[in-house]
């Protein structure tokens, strides 16, 4: 497979466009095929079996399109489907998980108080339980399911300040935010809320997402296989979605351009 082959990136909907943007920023020579499954969004309230079935259909299509690697730009699909996909396909499958280690390491040995904002399924799955077990003895971790934040992105309401802040307050007013060291954005949709979280949180609280680390890992894997696109290649992002409406196409492009 040529190093100029595309990279497949998929998500339950539009959130993974934040990962595609990171690839464009950090790996500008790469050709990305992005697929959002907005017709079946959200994944975070589905069963693991449903998510595995939907993810397999998408990756099968990517393989038929000749991709050299797949990025599961969705914490929920990673939790439910990554292992099965890796067993099924012989190309690199790069997953995501909430960047809890990054948040805890910020304390340099001092106990951290961390909120992990994610979908209900991500927080229920064993993958997150194992991750949390690594850190909960030395840090205080608050898993916070925020399904409404996925819906706001998918419905094109991201610029409605009142709706966004009202929803954030519903989830986060239960915490004394002055005591929180960081909030981990454990869903790629939530990366689009970074400015809103900055407004909600005290200046002392960090806002951490896993996009940069995921894309860095993708680069390392492709380099190790000799599959990085040549430096004279012109990168691009092709957007596709299971919801073929003009509204979703326009929304996807606007998120890519944010």
C-alpha positions in Angstrom: 0.0 0.0 0.0 1.4 3.4 -1.0 2.3 6.0 1.6 0.0 8.3 -0.3 -3.0 6.2 0.6 -5.6 7.9 2.7 -6.2 7.7 6.4 -9.7 6.8 7.5 -11.2 8.7 10.4 -14.6 8.0 11.8 -16.9 9.1 14.6 -20.5 8.6 15.7 -21.2 12.0 14.2 -19.4 15.3 13.8 -17.2 15.3 16.9 -14.3 13.5 15.2 -13.9 16.4 12.8 -11.9 17.9 15.7 -9.4 15.0 15.2 -9.4 15.5 11.4 -8.5 19.1 12.0 -5.6 18.1 14.3 -4.3 15.7 11.6 -4.5 18.6 9.1 -2.5 20.8 11.5 0.1 18.3 12.5 0.4 16.1 9.4 -0.5 18.5 6.6 0.6 16.1 3.8 -1.9 13.4 4.6 -5.2 12.7 2.8 -8.0 12.1 5.2 -11.3 10.3 4.5 -13.7 11.4 7.3 -16.9 9.5 7.9 -19.4 10.7 10.5 -22.3 8.4 11.4 -24.8 11.2 12.3 -27.7 9.1 11.1 -27.0 6.7 14.0 -25.7 9.3 16.6 -25.3 9.3 19.4 -23.2 6.1 20.1 -22.9 7.0 23.8 -26.4 5.8 24.7 -26.3 2.6 22.5 -25.3 -0.9 23.6 -21.7 -2.0 23.0 -23.0 -4.6 20.5 -24.7 -1.9 18.4 -21.6 0.2 18.4 -19.4 -2.7 17.4 -21.7 -3.5 14.5 -21.8 0.1 13.2 -18.1 0.5 13.6 -17.3 -2.6 11.6 -19.5 -1.5 8.7 -17.6 1.8 8.6 -14.1 0.2 8.8 -15.0 -2.4 6.2 -15.9 0.4 3.8 -12.6 2.3 4.6 -10.6 -0.9 3.8 -12.4 -1.2 0.5 -11.3 2.4 -0.2 -7.7 1.4 0.4 -6.9 3.4 3.6 -3.5 2.8 5.2 -4.8 3.3 8.8 -8.0 4.0 10.6 -8.4 6.5 13.5 -11.4 5.8 15.7 -12.1 9.5 16.5 -14.6 8.5 19.1 -13.9 7.4 22.7 -17.2 5.4 22.8 -16.4 3.4 19.6 -12.9 2.8 20.9 -14.2 1.4 24.1 -16.7 -0.8 22.5 -15.1 -1.9 19.2 -11.3 -1.2 18.9 -10.2 -4.7 20.0 -12.6 -6.5 17.7 -11.6 -4.2 14.8 -7.9 -4.9 15.4 -8.6 -8.6 15.3 -10.5 -8.3 12.0 -8.4 -6.0 9.9 -4.6 -6.0 9.3 -4.1 -2.2 9.1 -3.3 0.0 12.1 -6.4 0.9 14.1 -5.7 3.9 16.3 -8.2 4.4 19.1 -8.8 7.1 21.7 -9.3 7.2 25.4 -9.9 10.0 27.9 -6.5 11.7 28.6 -6.7 11.0 32.3 -2.9 10.2 32.6 -2.1 13.7 31.2 -4.4 15.3 33.8 -3.0 13.3 36.7 0.6 13.8 35.7 0.1 17.6 35.8 0.3 17.4 39.6 3.9 16.1 39.6 3.0 13.7 42.5 0.4 16.0 44.1 -3.1 14.6 44.3 -5.3 15.9 41.5 -9.0 16.4 41.4 -10.2 15.6 37.9 -13.6 15.6 36.2 -13.8 13.3 33.2 -16.6 14.5 30.9 -17.6 11.7 28.5 -20.6 9.8 27.1 -22.5 7.4 29.3 -21.2 4.3 27.4 -17.5 5.4 27.5 -17.8 5.7 31.3 -19.6 2.4 31.7 -17.2 0.3 29.6 -14.5 -1.8 31.2 -11.8 0.1 29.3 -12.5 3.2 31.3 -12.8 1.2 34.6 -9.3 -0.2 34.0 -8.0 3.3 33.2 -9.6 4.8 36.3 -8.2 2.0 38.5 -4.7 3.1 37.5 -5.2 6.5 39.0 -8.0 6.5 41.6 -5.8 5.6 44.6 -3.6 8.7 44.2 -6.2 11.1 42.6 -9.8 12.0 43.0 -11.7 11.3 39.8 -15.2 12.4 39.0 -16.7 10.6 35.9 -19.4 12.9 34.5 -21.7 11.7 31.6 -22.7 14.6 29.4 -24.9 13.2 26.6 -26.5 16.5 25.9 -23.2 18.0 24.7 -23.1 15.6 21.8 -26.7 16.5 20.8 -25.9 20.3 20.8 -23.1 19.7 18.2 -25.2 17.4 16.1 -28.1 19.8 16.1 -25.9 22.8 15.0 -26.5 24.7 18.3 -22.8 25.2 19.2 -23.0 29.0 18.7 -26.1 29.3 20.9 -24.3 30.6 24.0 -27.3 30.3 26.3 -28.2 26.7 25.4 -24.5 25.6 25.8 -23.9 27.3 29.1 -27.3 26.2 30.5 -26.4 22.6 29.6 -22.9 22.8 31.1 -24.3 24.2 34.3 -26.7 21.3 34.5 -23.8 18.9 34.6 -21.2 20.9 36.5 -23.0 23.0 39.1 -22.9 20.0 41.4 -19.1 20.5 41.8 -17.1 23.1 43.7 -15.2 24.0 40.5 -12.7 26.1 42.5 -11.3 22.8 43.9 -11.0 21.1 40.4 -7.5 20.8 38.9 -8.6 19.8 35.4 -11.5 18.7 33.2 -10.7 15.9 30.7 -12.8 16.2 27.5 -13.4 12.4 27.0 -15.4 12.8 23.8 -14.3 14.4 20.6 -17.5 16.4 20.3 -16.5 18.1 23.6 -13.3 19.6 22.1 -15.6 22.1 20.3 -16.6 23.4 23.7 -13.1 24.4 24.9 -13.9 28.2 25.0 -17.2 27.5 26.9 -15.4 25.3 29.4 -12.8 28.1 29.8 -15.7 30.5 30.6 -17.2 28.0 33.1 -14.0 27.0 34.9 -11.6 29.0 37.1 -8.3 30.0 35.4 -6.5 27.5 37.6 -8.3 24.5 36.1 -6.8 22.9 33.0 -8.9 21.7 30.0 -7.4 18.5 28.5 -8.3 16.5 25.4 -6.8 13.5 23.8 -6.7 14.7 20.2 -3.1 15.8 20.1 -1.8 12.7 21.7 -3.8 10.5 19.4 -2.5 12.2 16.2 1.0 12.1 17.6 0.6 8.3 18.1 -0.8 8.0 14.5 2.3 9.7 13.2 4.7 7.4 15.1 2.9 4.3 13.8 2.9 5.4 10.2 6.5 6.5 10.4 7.5 3.1 11.8 5.8 1.4 8.9 7.3 3.8 6.3 3.8 5.0 5.5 4.0 8.8 6.1 2.9 10.8 3.1 5.8 12.4 1.2 6.5 16.0 2.1 5.6 17.2 -1.4 2.1 15.6 -1.1 -0.9 17.9 -0.9 -3.0 16.9 2.0 -6.8 17.1 2.0 -9.9 16.1 4.0 -12.9 14.6 2.4 -16.0 14.7 4.5 -18.8 12.1 4.3 -21.7 11.3 6.5 -24.4 8.6 6.8 -26.9 11.6 7.1 -26.7 12.9 3.6 -28.7 16.0 4.2 -27.4 19.5 3.2 -27.7 20.6 6.8 -25.2 18.0 8.0 -22.9 18.7 5.1 -22.9 22.4 5.9 -22.5 21.8 9.6 -19.5 19.4 9.0 -17.8 21.9 6.8 -18.3 24.7 9.3 -16.8 22.6 12.1 -13.8 21.8 10.0 -13.3 25.5 9.3 -13.7 26.7 13.0 
